[in-house]
């Protein structure tokens, strides 16, 4: 790490476009992802996501190598990725219907 300390994050899969904060990270802090240093744009809570690179609107958000939602707006590298700028692709099981014509 040299002279500068970087905030503690984890990249869960090499294809992910987000990393996860392993501690609270303050705006202006730096993180290092596979040799690339990124400045965090806003405060990020423990367990929250940070964009690893720029993400375009409607791009899939990848965590654990799997899509967990999509960007509703452009998300800059280093930005907090959370409910304010992504929409979930998750369908709650109680809202899905397998055979709606068989309902009584």
Secondary structure by P-SEA (a helix, b strand, c coil): cccccccccccccccccbbbbcccccccbbbbcccbbbbbcccccccbbbbcccccccccccccccccbbbccccccccccccccccccccccccccccccccc
